[in-house]
Amino acid sequence: MAVILERSSWPVPVPDQAELSSRAAAEAYVGGVCFKLGPPALIGAELEWLTAGPTGARPSLDHLAAALGAYAPTSIAPDSPAHPLPGGSMVTVEPGGQVELSSAPFADPAALTEHLRADAVRLRDLLAARGIAVFAAAADAGRPAERLLRLPRYAAMQRRFDSVGPFGALMMCNTAATQVSVDAGADPAEVHARWTALYALGPALIAAFACSPRLHGIPPGNWASQRMRTWLRLDPSRTRPPVADWADPITAYAHWALDVPLLCVRCTDRDADWNPPPGATFADWLTGALDDEVGRRPTRADLDYHLSTLFPPVRASGHLEVRYLDTQPGDTWTTPIHLFDALLATPAVVAEATALAAPTAGEWLMAAHCGLLDPHLRRAAVDVLDLAAANARTPAAAAELAAAAHRCRAGRSPLAEVDSSRNGAR
């Protein structure tokens, strides 16, 4: 799910308790912290897995904390030092007991995949020693949604999302994603090009990597990505910004963020967040409309918190988080890393990728529903994967991307490919 990056390895600002003086000041702050300018150099990733104890039930948080030891996040072990794993990855735990590795950023995708792979092995070993198994699945097909984390943040999320049916609880507790993070760009023009490319590519790549056709408790319907279905059925003001109208993503993202309804407001008591009136936005709080209810104006730290409750397909967090891909089966999570590294390699490649994806840009619902069965999405997926293979850094990465293009050309999902490989090895 990856609804929040609890402790990113990318540089983050220290929380600032200074009050914001105006909407203009708040928007300027968002533009500065969400889009760090500089020559693109780094790439990172977040991998999520479902977990189960010896009986198949979700492990308790105490059980997870004991297994993770000094690597346990403070969300489940408040006194934990929360050390990174030897390869630099931070461990987090999601509301339904999913475990996540958030990598350190690397200049070389080969180094990123090497360190993440080593940390994934270490994580599996730590959990296995306590009888906890991890599963590379984007959706839990066998268990009902059950929220283990009781933090106020997740209680507020569930209250808000329960109003749209079962999708919020399923997203929080029963789904997992593969995310890739990249630098925003050297200047506003490059930011615009990279941002536009990542959004244009979204539907084609959702189709290419969709591998969650089954999700326990989801309303009836055949979908290639039931995980993405849950996101598309949630609060659109929070998850679907109108990016097609954005000439400048830096200023537009800041403007959009302030008009998204507040999810919750943190109180001084760690265990008691305040639930704002329905529809009340951060801008409302900033301009005094909530003075009687909250008793204070928001600070920069409050704005930082609000930004972490926004869940667009690509989220600006200093760098750009690509959040729209299903968790990939087995060890095939390396393919999306090489893919985005190659597609963003140069301005010329970025422009070509955007043009190839343009015919299906905006077809989010179709991509999640039909996947590669839609011929236009399949064509776009093949085209961008072929482009990535032609611009990969290494022959090994090129071969991996070419294999993904071949799979998509045949209309095969990642699940079918992994199953085929396993059967062939028997």
C-alpha positions as CSV (number, residue, x, y, z in Angstrom):
1,M,0.0,0.0,0.0
2,A,2.7,2.5,1.0
3,V,0.3,5.2,2.1
4,I,3.1,7.0,4.0
5,L,6.9,6.9,3.9
6,E,7.6,6.9,7.6
7,R,11.3,7.5,7.3
8,S,12.7,8.2,3.9
9,S,16.3,7.7,3.0
10,W,16.1,10.7,0.7
11,P,17.1,14.0,2.5
12,V,14.0,15.5,4.3
13,P,13.6,18.8,6.1
14,V,13.5,19.0,9.8
15,P,10.0,19.7,11.1
16,D,9.4,23.4,11.4
17,Q,6.9,24.6,14.0
18,A,6.8,28.2,12.6
19,E,3.3,29.3,11.7
20,L,2.5,29.9,8.0
21,S,1.8,33.6,7.3
22,S,-0.4,33.2,4.2
23,R,-1.6,30.9,1.5
24,A,1.1,32.3,-0.8
25,A,3.8,31.5,1.8
26,A,2.3,28.0,2.2
27,E,2.3,27.4,-1.6
28,A,5.9,28.6,-1.9
29,Y,6.9,26.2,0.9
30,V,5.2,23.3,-0.7
31,G,6.9,24.0,-4.0
32,G,10.2,24.1,-2.3
33,V,10.0,21.0,-0.2
34,C,8.1,18.8,-2.8
35,F,10.3,19.6,-5.8
36,K,14.0,19.7,-4.9
37,L,15.8,21.0,-8.0
38,G,19.1,19.6,-9.1
39,P,20.5,17.5,-11.9
40,P,18.8,14.1,-11.9
41,A,21.1,11.6,-10.4
42,L,19.4,9.3,-7.9
43,I,16.9,6.4,-8.0
44,G,15.3,4.6,-5.1
45,A,12.6,2.0,-4.5
46,E,10.1,0.7,-2.0
47,L,9.1,-2.9,-1.9
48,E,6.1,-4.3,0.0
49,W,5.2,-7.8,0.9
50,L,2.2,-9.4,2.6
51,T,3.0,-11.3,5.8
52,A,1.5,-14.4,7.5
53,G,2.3,-16.4,10.7
54,P,2.6,-20.2,10.9
55,T,-1.2,-20.6,10.7
56,G,-1.7,-18.2,7.8
57,A,-3.1,-15.5,10.0
58,R,-1.6,-12.0,10.2
59,P,1.3,-11.8,12.7
60,S,0.7,-9.6,15.6
61,L,2.6,-6.3,15.8
62,D,4.4,-7.6,18.9
63,H,5.5,-10.6,16.9
64,L,6.7,-8.5,14.1
65,A,8.6,-6.1,16.4
66,A,10.3,-9.0,18.1
67,A,11.3,-10.5,14.8
68,L,12.7,-7.2,13.5
69,G,14.5,-6.3,16.6
70,A,16.6,-3.1,16.2
71,Y,15.3,-2.7,12.7
72,A,11.7,-2.4,13.8
73,P,10.0,0.9,13.0
74,T,8.8,3.1,15.8
75,S,5.2,2.7,14.6
76,I,5.2,-0.8,16.2
77,A,8.1,-0.4,18.7
78,P,8.2,3.2,20.0
79,D,11.6,2.6,21.7
80,S,13.2,1.0,18.7
81,P,16.4,2.6,17.3
82,A,14.9,1.8,13.9
83,H,18.3,1.1,12.3
84,P,18.5,0.6,8.6
85,L,19.3,-2.8,7.3
86,P,23.0,-3.4,6.2
87,G,22.2,-2.3,2.6
88,G,20.7,1.0,3.8
89,S,17.0,0.1,3.5
90,M,14.5,1.2,6.2
91,V,11.8,-1.2,7.4
92,T,8.2,0.0,7.8
93,V,5.0,-1.8,8.6
94,E,1.7,-1.0,7.0
95,P,-1.7,-1.1,8.6
96,G,-2.5,-4.7,7.7
97,G,0.9,-6.1,8.7
98,Q,2.5,-5.7,5.3
99,V,6.2,-5.1,5.6
100,E,8.1,-2.6,3.4
101,L,11.7,-1.9,2.5
102,S,12.4,1.8,1.6
103,S,15.8,1.8,0.0
104,A,18.5,4.4,0.2
105,P,18.9,6.4,-3.0
106,F,21.6,5.3,-5.4
107,A,23.2,6.8,-8.5
108,D,23.3,3.4,-10.2
109,P,20.3,1.2,-10.5
110,A,22.5,-1.9,-10.4
111,A,23.8,-0.9,-7.0
112,L,20.2,-0.2,-5.9
113,T,19.0,-3.6,-6.9
114,E,22.0,-5.3,-5.3
115,H,21.5,-3.6,-1.9
116,L,17.8,-4.0,-2.0
117,R,18.1,-7.7,-2.8
118,A,20.5,-8.2,0.1
119,D,18.2,-6.4,2.5
120,A,15.2,-8.4,1.3
121,V,17.1,-11.6,2.1
122,R,18.0,-10.2,5.5
123,L,14.4,-9.2,6.1
124,R,13.0,-12.6,5.2
125,D,15.6,-14.3,7.4
126,L,14.7,-12.1,10.4
127,L,11.0,-12.8,10.0
128,A,11.4,-16.5,9.2
129,A,13.3,-17.0,12.4
130,R,10.0,-16.1,14.2
131,G,7.8,-18.2,11.9
132,I,6.7,-15.2,9.8
133,A,6.5,-15.7,6.0
134,V,6.5,-12.9,3.4
135,F,4.6,-13.1,0.1
136,A,5.3,-11.0,-3.0
137,A,1.6,-10.5,-3.9
138,A,-0.1,-7.2,-4.7
139,A,-3.4,-8.3,-3.2
140,D,-4.4,-10.6,-0.5
141,A,-6.7,-13.2,-2.1
142,G,-7.5,-15.2,1.0
143,R,-8.0,-13.1,4.1
144,P,-10.5,-10.3,5.0
145,A,-9.1,-6.9,5.7
146,E,-7.9,-6.4,9.2
147,R,-6.2,-3.3,10.5
148,L,-3.4,-4.0,13.0
149,L,-1.9,-0.5,13.3
150,R,-4.0,1.6,15.7
151,L,-2.3,4.9,15.2
152,P,-4.7,7.9,14.9
153,R,-3.5,8.5,11.4
154,Y,-4.9,5.2,10.2
155,A,-8.1,5.4,12.2
156,A,-8.7,8.8,10.5
157,M,-8.0,7.2,7.1
158,Q,-10.4,4.4,7.7
159,R,-13.1,6.7,8.9
160,R,-12.8,8.8,5.8
161,F,-12.5,5.9,3.3
162,D,-15.3,3.8,4.9
163,S,-17.7,6.2,3.4
164,V,-16.9,4.9,-0.1
165,G,-17.4,1.2,0.8
166,P,-14.8,-1.5,1.4
167,F,-12.1,0.0,-0.8
168,G,-10.3,1.9,1.9
169,A,-9.9,-0.9,4.3
170,L,-8.8,-3.2,1.5
171,M,-6.3,-0.8,0.1
172,M,-4.8,-0.2,3.6
173,C,-4.7,-3.8,4.8
174,N,-4.7,-6.1,1.8
175,T,-2.6,-4.6,-0.9
176,A,1.0,-4.0,-1.7
177,A,3.0,-2.0,-4.3
178,T,6.3,-1.7,-6.0
179,Q,7.3,2.0,-6.0
180,V,10.2,3.7,-7.7
181,S,11.5,7.2,-6.8
182,V,13.5,9.5,-9.0
183,D,14.9,13.1,-8.8
184,A,12.4,15.8,-9.9
185,G,14.7,17.6,-12.3
186,A,17.3,20.4,-12.6
187,D,14.9,23.2,-13.3
188,P,11.2,23.8,-13.7
189,A,11.2,22.9,-17.4
190,E,12.8,19.5,-16.7
191,V,10.5,18.9,-13.8
192,H,7.5,19.5,-16.1
193,A,8.9,17.1,-18.7
194,R,9.6,14.3,-16.2
195,W,6.4,14.8,-14.3
196,T,4.4,14.8,-17.5
197,A,6.1,11.6,-18.7
198,L,5.5,9.7,-15.5
199,Y,1.8,10.6,-15.6
200,A,1.4,9.8,-19.3
201,L,3.2,6.5,-18.8
202,G,0.9,5.5,-15.9
203,P,-1.9,3.6,-17.7
204,A,0.3,1.7,-20.1
205,L,2.6,0.7,-17.2
206,I,-0.3,-0.3,-14.9
207,A,-1.4,-2.6,-17.7
208,A,2.1,-4.0,-18.3
209,F,2.7,-4.8,-14.6
210,A,-0.9,-5.6,-13.4
211,C,-0.8,-8.8,-11.3
212,S,-3.6,-8.6,-8.8
213,P,-6.7,-10.1,-10.4
214,R,-8.0,-11.5,-7.0
215,L,-8.6,-9.6,-3.8
216,H,-10.6,-11.0,-0.9
217,G,-13.7,-8.9,-0.1
218,I,-13.7,-6.8,-3.2
219,P,-17.0,-6.2,-4.9
220,P,-17.6,-8.5,-8.0
221,G,-15.8,-7.6,-11.2
222,N,-12.9,-8.9,-13.2
223,W,-10.0,-6.5,-13.0
224,A,-6.3,-6.9,-14.0
225,S,-5.2,-4.8,-11.0
226,Q,-7.7,-5.1,-8.1
227,R,-5.0,-3.1,-6.1
228,M,-5.3,-0.1,-8.4
229,R,-9.1,-0.5,-8.4
230,T,-9.1,0.2,-4.7
231,W,-7.1,3.5,-5.2
232,L,-9.4,4.6,-8.1
233,R,-12.5,4.1,-5.9
234,L,-11.2,6.2,-3.0
235,D,-11.5,10.0,-2.4
236,P,-10.7,11.5,-5.8
237,S,-9.8,14.8,-4.3
238,R,-6.9,13.1,-2.5
239,T,-5.8,10.5,-5.1
240,R,-6.5,11.9,-8.5
241,P,-5.2,15.5,-9.1
242,P,-6.2,17.2,-12.3
243,V,-2.7,17.0,-13.8
244,A,-3.8,17.3,-17.4
245,D,-4.5,20.9,-16.7
246,W,-1.2,21.7,-15.1
247,A,1.2,23.8,-17.2
248,D,3.6,24.1,-14.2
249,P,3.4,21.1,-11.8
250,I,5.4,22.9,-9.1
251,T,2.9,25.7,-8.5
252,A,-0.1,23.6,-9.5
253,Y,0.8,20.8,-7.0
254,A,1.1,23.3,-4.2
255,H,-2.2,24.9,-5.1
256,W,-3.9,21.5,-5.3
257,A,-2.4,20.3,-2.0
258,L,-3.9,23.2,0.0
259,D,-7.4,22.5,-1.3
260,V,-7.4,18.8,-0.5
261,P,-9.7,18.1,2.6
262,L,-7.8,17.5,5.8
263,L,-7.6,13.9,6.8
264,C,-6.8,14.7,10.5
265,V,-5.0,17.2,12.6
266,R,-2.2,16.1,14.9
267,C,-2.7,17.1,18.6
268,T,0.0,17.3,21.2
269,D,-1.2,14.0,22.6
270,R,0.4,11.4,20.3
271,D,-2.7,9.1,20.7
272,A,-5.4,11.7,20.0
273,D,-5.7,13.3,16.6
274,W,-8.6,15.6,15.8
275,N,-11.1,14.7,13.1
276,P,-11.9,17.9,11.1
277,P,-15.3,18.7,9.7
278,P,-16.0,17.0,6.4
279,G,-14.6,18.9,3.5
280,A,-12.5,21.3,5.6
281,T,-9.2,21.9,3.7
282,F,-5.8,22.9,4.8
283,A,-6.5,26.3,3.1
284,D,-9.5,26.7,5.4
285,W,-7.4,26.1,8.5
286,L,-4.7,28.4,7.2
287,T,-7.2,31.3,6.7
288,G,-8.8,31.0,10.1
289,A,-12.0,29.1,9.2
290,L,-11.1,26.5,11.8
291,D,-9.9,28.8,14.6
292,D,-12.7,27.8,17.0
293,E,-12.3,24.1,16.4
294,V,-8.5,23.8,16.4
295,G,-7.5,26.8,18.5
296,R,-4.4,27.5,16.5
297,R,-3.2,28.2,12.9
298,P,-1.2,25.5,11.1
299,T,2.6,25.3,11.1
300,R,5.0,24.1,8.5
301,A,5.1,20.8,10.4
302,D,1.4,20.5,10.1
303,L,1.7,21.2,6.3
304,D,4.4,18.5,6.1
305,Y,2.0,16.1,7.8
306,H,-0.9,17.1,5.5
307,L,1.3,16.5,2.4
308,S,1.9,12.9,3.6
309,T,-1.8,12.3,3.5
310,L,-2.0,12.9,-0.2
311,F,-1.9,9.8,-2.4
312,P,-1.7,10.7,-6.1
313,P,-0.3,8.2,-8.6
314,V,2.9,10.2,-8.6
315,R,3.6,12.0,-5.4
316,A,6.1,14.9,-5.0
317,S,8.2,14.5,-1.9
318,G,11.3,16.4,-2.8
319,H,11.7,13.6,-5.4
320,L,9.0,12.0,-7.4
321,E,7.4,8.8,-6.1
322,V,5.9,6.5,-8.8
323,R,3.1,4.8,-6.8
324,Y,1.0,3.1,-9.4
325,L,2.6,-0.3,-9.9
326,D,1.5,-3.6,-8.3
327,T,4.0,-5.5,-6.2
328,Q,5.7,-7.8,-8.7
329,P,5.9,-11.6,-8.2
330,G,9.2,-13.2,-7.1
331,D,12.2,-11.1,-7.7
332,T,10.9,-9.3,-10.8
333,W,10.7,-6.0,-8.9
334,T,14.0,-5.2,-10.5
335,T,12.3,-4.6,-13.9
336,P,10.4,-1.4,-12.9
337,I,13.6,0.0,-11.4
338,H,15.5,-0.5,-14.7
339,L,12.5,0.7,-16.6
340,F,12.2,4.1,-15.0
341,D,15.9,4.6,-15.0
342,A,16.0,4.0,-18.8
343,L,12.9,6.0,-19.7
344,L,14.2,9.1,-17.8
345,A,17.8,8.7,-19.0
346,T,17.9,11.9,-21.1
347,P,15.5,14.7,-22.1
348,A,15.2,13.2,-25.6
349,V,14.2,9.8,-24.2
350,V,11.7,11.4,-21.8
351,A,10.1,13.2,-24.7
352,E,9.9,10.0,-26.8
353,A,8.4,8.0,-23.9
354,T,5.8,10.7,-23.4
355,A,4.8,10.7,-27.1
356,L,4.6,6.8,-27.1
357,A,2.4,6.8,-24.1
358,A,0.2,9.8,-25.1
359,P,-2.5,7.8,-26.9
360,T,-3.4,6.0,-23.6
361,A,-2.6,8.9,-21.1
362,G,-5.5,9.3,-18.7
363,E,-6.9,5.8,-19.2
364,W,-6.3,4.8,-15.6
365,L,-9.6,3.0,-15.1
366,M,-9.3,1.0,-18.4
367,A,-5.7,0.0,-17.5
368,A,-6.7,-1.3,-14.1
369,H,-9.8,-3.0,-15.4
370,C,-8.6,-4.6,-18.7
371,G,-4.8,-4.5,-18.4
372,L,-3.1,-6.0,-21.5
373,L,-6.4,-7.2,-22.9
374,D,-6.9,-3.7,-24.3
375,P,-5.0,-3.5,-27.6
376,H,-4.2,0.2,-27.3
377,L,-2.7,-0.2,-23.8
378,R,-0.8,-3.3,-24.9
379,R,0.7,-1.5,-27.8
380,A,1.8,1.5,-25.6
381,A,3.2,-0.9,-23.0
382,V,5.3,-2.7,-25.7
383,D,6.5,0.5,-27.2
384,V,7.7,2.1,-24.0
385,L,9.3,-1.2,-22.9
386,D,11.1,-1.5,-26.2
387,L,12.3,2.1,-25.8
388,A,13.5,1.4,-22.3
389,A,15.4,-1.7,-23.5
390,A,17.1,0.4,-26.1
391,N,18.2,2.9,-23.5
392,A,19.1,0.6,-20.6
393,R,22.4,1.1,-18.8
394,T,23.6,-2.5,-19.1
395,P,23.1,-5.5,-21.3
396,A,21.5,-7.4,-18.4
397,A,19.0,-4.6,-17.8
398,A,18.3,-4.4,-21.5
399,A,17.6,-8.1,-21.6
400,E,15.3,-7.9,-18.6
401,L,13.3,-5.1,-20.3
402,A,13.2,-6.8,-23.6
403,A,11.8,-9.9,-21.9
404,A,9.1,-7.7,-20.3
405,A,8.3,-6.3,-23.7
406,H,8.0,-9.8,-25.2
407,R,5.7,-10.8,-22.4
408,C,3.4,-7.8,-23.0
409,R,3.4,-8.4,-26.7
410,A,2.0,-11.8,-26.0
411,G,-0.5,-10.3,-23.6
412,R,0.9,-12.2,-20.6
413,S,0.8,-10.8,-17.1
414,P,3.8,-10.9,-14.7
415,L,2.0,-13.7,-12.8
416,A,1.7,-15.9,-15.9
417,E,5.3,-15.4,-16.7
418,V,6.6,-16.3,-13.3
419,D,4.2,-19.3,-13.2
420,S,5.5,-20.4,-16.6
421,S,9.1,-20.1,-15.4
422,R,8.4,-22.2,-12.3
423,N,6.7,-24.9,-14.3
424,G,9.5,-25.0,-16.7
425,A,12.1,-25.5,-13.9
426,R,10.3,-28.6,-12.6
